[in-house]
Amino acid sequence: MRTQLVALLVCSLSFVALADSPAVKTVTVSGSAVIQAKPDAVRLSMQIQQTAEKVSDAKQKVDEQVAALSKALRKLGVKEEQLNNAPLRIQQDYQHDPERKLPIRYQVSRDIVVSLQDLSLYSTVLQQAADLGVTQMNQAEFLVSQSDQLYQDALQQAFTQAKTKAALLAKANGLSLGLAQKINEQGYAPAPVMKMARAMADGAEVSFGQTDIRAEVSVEFEMNSH
């Protein structure tokens, strides 16, 4: 009974000390930063499609066109790992005969994705694709190869901005700024610049635009008395 009484007394004293301790003053602020960067790479997505009564006939035509395009791209310096022409789709084509009175026709298509690290090849690759029978050209994705490093720079700038705001608020309350207690990363947006890919006439100026790399943070700082 004596041991239990001592333990209860110690616990009571701890709670009293905790209750008497001053509340920690904090301030929560947000910070953001945007770094603009010019794209230095592009991903082109295109498709070659053929229709025939026999799947084998349509596939043979598609494969011949894909092989010709791949050969032309390699001559331009596009490496094997920058080219993906594996995806193949086969489906029945009813568009030419909605009432299905004619023999069934089949539509065969291959998707081709080309990743270029040299933007000077952009217009030439588009022209080669058009000349060799590409059926569909999707939006081009213009990318920034160093986006991860640039995002880290933007993140540091966002934190610095948050800290500056917190210091001003602490000073306005007659306090000094302490250490950050909580940091929440809120934004990461190095989105690719999307543009319709189209062949350019010789001598035409090509503008690739730029992309915004954005970072946002929310930080809780401790504020201390002088």
Secondary structure per residue as TSV (DSSP state, phi and psi in degrees):
chain	resnum	aa	ss	phi	psi
A	1	M	-	360.0	-40.2
A	2	R	H	-63.7	-41.5
A	3	T	H	-62.9	-44.4
A	4	Q	H	-62.0	-38.6
A	5	L	H	-65.2	-42.6
A	6	V	H	-62.9	-42.4
A	7	A	H	-62.3	-43.0
A	8	L	H	-62.8	-38.6
A	9	L	H	-65.4	-43.2
A	10	V	H	-61.0	-45.5
A	11	C	H	-60.9	-41.0
A	12	S	H	-63.3	-42.0
A	13	L	H	-64.6	-37.3
A	14	S	H	-63.6	-44.3
A	15	F	H	-64.6	-36.7
A	16	V	H	-66.2	-43.2
A	17	A	H	-63.3	-39.6
A	18	L	H	-65.8	-40.1
A	19	A	H	-68.1	-31.8
A	20	D	H	-82.9	-15.1
A	21	S	S	-67.8	139.9
A	22	P	-	-65.8	146.2
A	23	A	-	-69.3	141.2
A	24	V	-	-76.2	127.2
A	25	K	E	-89.6	130.4
A	26	T	E	-134.1	162.4
A	27	V	E	-137.8	136.4
A	28	T	E	-112.1	125.5
A	29	V	E	-132.0	164.3
A	30	S	E	-117.9	155.5
A	31	G	E	-142.2	148.7
A	32	S	E	-145.0	157.0
A	33	A	E	-153.2	146.8
A	34	V	E	-130.1	127.8
A	35	I	E	-114.0	125.3
A	36	Q	E	-94.9	133.7
A	37	A	E	-136.4	146.0
A	38	K	-	-85.4	135.5
A	39	P	-	-60.7	145.4
A	40	D	-	-129.2	11.2
A	41	A	E	-151.3	159.2
A	42	V	E	-144.5	143.6
A	43	R	E	-115.4	118.1
A	44	L	E	-104.0	131.9
A	45	S	E	-120.7	124.2
A	46	M	E	-140.5	173.5
A	47	Q	E	-145.2	140.5
A	48	I	E	-116.1	130.5
A	49	Q	E	-136.4	140.8
A	50	Q	E	-139.5	151.5
A	51	T	E	-126.6	136.3
A	52	A	E	-156.7	167.4
A	53	E	S	-73.5	-23.4
A	54	K	S	-113.5	134.9
A	55	V	H	-58.7	-41.0
A	56	S	H	-62.9	-37.7
A	57	D	H	-66.6	-45.3
A	58	A	H	-64.3	-42.3
A	59	K	H	-65.2	-38.6
A	60	Q	H	-62.5	-42.4
A	61	K	H	-64.3	-43.7
A	62	V	H	-62.1	-46.6
A	63	D	H	-61.9	-37.4
A	64	E	H	-65.0	-42.3
A	65	Q	H	-67.5	-41.0
A	66	V	H	-63.8	-42.0
A	67	A	H	-62.8	-41.6
A	68	A	H	-64.8	-41.9
A	69	L	H	-66.6	-43.2
A	70	S	H	-61.2	-40.9
A	71	K	H	-63.7	-43.0
A	72	A	H	-65.0	-38.5
A	73	L	H	-68.0	-38.8
A	74	R	H	-65.5	-34.1
A	75	K	H	-64.7	-28.3
A	76	L	T	-79.3	-9.1
A	77	G	T	106.1	4.4
A	78	V	-	-72.5	125.0
A	79	K	-	-82.6	162.6
A	80	E	G	-57.2	-41.2
A	81	E	G	-73.9	-9.8
A	82	Q	G	-92.5	1.2
A	83	L	E	-127.7	126.9
A	84	N	E	-127.7	112.5
A	85	N	-	-126.1	26.1
A	86	A	-	-78.2	-40.6
A	87	P	-	-57.3	125.2
A	88	L	E	-126.7	134.0
A	89	R	E	-125.1	138.3
A	90	I	E	-130.2	128.2
A	91	Q	E	-151.2	154.5
A	92	Q	E	-71.9	142.2
A	93	D	E	-109.9	107.5
A	94	Y	-	-103.1	-1.7
A	95	Q	T	-65.4	-33.7
A	96	H	T	-76.9	-14.1
A	97	D	-	-149.2	75.2
A	98	P	T	-57.1	-31.5
A	99	E	T	-86.5	-2.5
A	100	R	-	57.9	43.9
A	101	K	-	-93.9	-21.0
A	102	L	S	-94.0	165.1
A	103	P	-	-57.0	147.8
A	104	I	-	-63.9	136.3
A	105	R	E	-113.1	152.9
A	106	Y	E	-119.1	141.3
A	107	Q	E	-108.9	121.4
A	108	V	E	-117.3	133.6
A	109	S	E	-143.3	150.7
A	110	R	E	-124.1	136.7
A	111	D	E	-90.4	138.6
A	112	I	E	-125.9	125.7
A	113	V	E	-119.1	125.1
A	114	V	E	-118.9	125.2
A	115	S	E	-106.5	119.2
A	116	L	E	-112.2	127.6
A	117	Q	S	-95.2	-4.2
A	118	D	-	-118.2	102.7
A	119	L	G	-68.3	-14.7
A	120	S	G	-67.4	-17.6
A	121	L	G	-86.8	-6.4
A	122	Y	H	-54.2	-58.5
A	123	S	H	-62.9	-38.6
A	124	T	H	-64.7	-42.2
A	125	V	H	-63.9	-41.5
A	126	L	H	-62.2	-41.6
A	127	Q	H	-66.3	-40.8
A	128	Q	H	-62.1	-41.9
A	129	A	H	-61.9	-43.3
A	130	A	H	-65.1	-42.1
A	131	D	H	-65.9	-30.6
A	132	L	T	-99.3	16.3
A	133	G	T	88.8	26.7
A	134	V	-	-62.9	129.2
A	135	T	-	-81.7	-37.9
A	136	Q	E	-140.3	136.3
A	137	M	E	-120.1	119.3
A	138	N	-	-87.9	178.8
A	139	Q	E	-61.7	140.5
A	140	A	E	-85.9	141.4
A	141	E	E	-105.5	110.2
A	142	F	E	-91.0	126.2
A	143	L	E	-120.5	158.8
A	144	V	-	-110.3	115.5
A	145	S	T	-67.0	-29.1
A	146	Q	T	-100.3	30.8
A	147	S	H	-63.1	-33.7
A	148	D	H	-64.7	-45.3
A	149	Q	H	-65.9	-40.7
A	150	L	H	-64.9	-35.7
A	151	Y	H	-65.4	-39.9
A	152	Q	H	-62.1	-38.1
A	153	D	H	-64.1	-43.1
A	154	A	H	-65.0	-36.3
A	155	L	H	-64.2	-41.9
A	156	Q	H	-63.4	-41.8
A	157	Q	H	-64.1	-38.9
A	158	A	H	-63.8	-41.2
A	159	F	H	-66.0	-41.9
A	160	T	H	-60.7	-41.7
A	161	Q	H	-62.9	-43.0
A	162	A	H	-61.8	-42.1
A	163	K	H	-65.2	-39.8
A	164	T	H	-62.3	-43.6
A	165	K	H	-63.5	-42.4
A	166	A	H	-64.7	-38.9
A	167	A	H	-63.7	-39.5
A	168	L	H	-63.8	-42.8
A	169	L	H	-66.8	-38.7
A	170	A	H	-64.6	-44.1
A	171	K	H	-62.5	-39.5
A	172	A	H	-63.6	-22.8
A	173	N	T	-101.2	11.9
A	174	G	T	70.4	27.9
A	175	L	E	-123.6	168.2
A	176	S	E	-110.4	151.4
A	177	L	E	-81.2	132.5
A	178	G	E	-99.8	-157.3
A	179	L	E	-79.1	157.5
A	180	A	E	-70.3	131.2
A	181	Q	E	-97.1	-35.9
A	182	K	E	-141.2	138.4
A	183	I	E	-131.7	124.6
A	184	N	E	-118.7	122.9
A	185	E	E	-82.5	125.6
A	186	Q	E	-115.2	-16.1
A	187	G	E	-149.1	142.1
A	188	Y	E	-149.9	108.8
A	189	A	-	-138.2	63.0
A	190	P	-	-85.4	58.1
A	191	A	-	-68.0	142.1
A	192	P	-	-68.2	150.3
A	193	V	E	-79.3	120.4
A	194	M	E	-99.2	127.6
A	195	K	E	-140.8	148.9
A	196	M	E	-67.8	128.5
A	197	A	-	-84.4	126.6
A	198	R	-	-145.9	147.7
A	199	A	-	-67.6	138.9
A	200	M	-	-104.3	145.2
A	201	A	-	-69.0	153.1
A	202	D	T	-57.6	133.1
A	203	G	T	86.7	-9.1
A	204	A	-	-73.0	141.9
A	205	E	-	-79.5	131.1
A	206	V	-	-108.3	122.2
A	207	S	-	-107.5	126.7
A	208	F	-	-98.1	-2.6
A	209	G	-	69.2	-159.2
A	210	Q	-	-151.1	163.4
A	211	T	E	-122.4	149.8
A	212	D	E	-96.1	128.1
A	213	I	E	-108.0	110.2
A	214	R	E	-111.6	139.6
A	215	A	E	-131.4	139.8
A	216	E	E	-137.2	139.4
A	217	V	E	-136.2	153.7
A	218	S	E	-121.8	126.2
A	219	V	E	-128.4	134.1
A	220	E	E	-104.2	118.9
A	221	F	E	-107.2	147.8
A	222	E	E	-83.9	141.8
A	223	M	E	-115.6	128.8
A	224	N	E	-115.5	154.8
A	225	S	E	-75.1	149.7
A	226	H	-	-66.0	360.0
